[in-house]
């Protein structure tokens, strides 16, 4: 199996982690799996019959036997296998052969933790479909698929929201792959589809690679983020094809940790990905623990709702610093750039929304921005969104964009150290800048309607 190295050939190009602030991110997975092979069919799994009976027991026994022997490859041959949640262990490779599909059971009770697997429970109270918990040297790889059968869960969510609208932002359903308190983990080559919620989540983990995967969910699938590094370090997201209905990547830092004064989430590399439907390569919305040293390069967007985003609200905000975006291409992206200290859903109540708009607020997507008369509040290092040293270079965005960019800080913490170099965006409307200082070199914003640049309170362009 391939290894991703600090200077390796990816997507036909050489990816060099050469940014000065990013040298610590050179660590990458070095998966060493023992030679033992445990074929799930030898344990009684049958991928040929109609998918009525579960194959969970033979799958988990194959994993457990390989782990007890010191590790090995759990092979999944061609076929379709209906399975309830699985627990991977150290020194295990789950190898999905071409033509194999692991289909996730939708029986709710199987996603509730017991005393034996409570530690693998996700933050929302559900067991993930595949858990990597307190493990190291683990891989999920091959040319097969994992299908989360999310449609059942999406309808459950819609029913709950219709009954209780406040649950709209909830992701009260399982994750597909959940990597927790683990290190040296590789997800490579496989197709991940139809997750009940987020597809790949890593939390409190280090040295994780997601490379060469296809992550796909339909446009009507709520909250189906593709890859979410949370409170994690040394993560590489490369050569993936993503088409989903929420963030392509969501880099989050939920709470401060004195062990990581520069940020609990750091050294994240996102490169050479093809990004279709979805809501962008994002940092946030949770950034309270700090995010630092992020390099995003050589990514291609087509038809996405957003492109590059840093978005966090008061209450969940924190320090985001040393972020570099370079060599990005976008076509027909709704809003190519969003750097915002406001991230609040527009109210469902029509009268409340009308009042906000009458006061000078506006809506982007489903987010409400207040008027630029919004007053400053007390600064809090772990609650106030404050972004600095954000560099964007060699970005070209063409086609049917609604607006070029929103660069909007909160008045108590204006955005600082934002720089454009050879940024070229064409859109229906121009770029709005508020409570932010932006330095621009050899860049061009072209609006088909109105002004190219809209400067609001506290917004300035530096020469």
ABEGO torsion letter per residue (X at the ends): XBBBBABBBBGGBBBBBABAAAAAAABBBBBBBBABBBBAAAAGBBAABBBABBAAAAAAAAAAAAAAAGEEBBBBBBEBBBBBBBBBBBGBBBBBBBGBBBBBBABAAAABBBAAAAAABBAAGBBBABBBBGBBGBBBBEABBBBAGAAAAAAAAAAAAAABAAAAABBBBBBABBBBGBBGBBBBGBBBBGBABBABBBBGBBGBBBBGBBBBBBAABBGBBABBBBGBBGBBBBGBBBBBABBABBBBBABBBAABAAEABBGBBBBGBBBBBEAEBBBOABAAAEBBGBBBBGBBBBGBABBBBBBBBBGABBBBBGBBBBGBBBBGBABABBBBABBBBBBABAAAAAAAAAAGBBBBEABBBBBAABBBBBBBAAABBBBBGBBBBGBBBBEBBABABBBBBBAABBBBGBBBBGBBBBBABBBBBBGBBBBBBGBBBBBABEBABBBBBGBBBBX
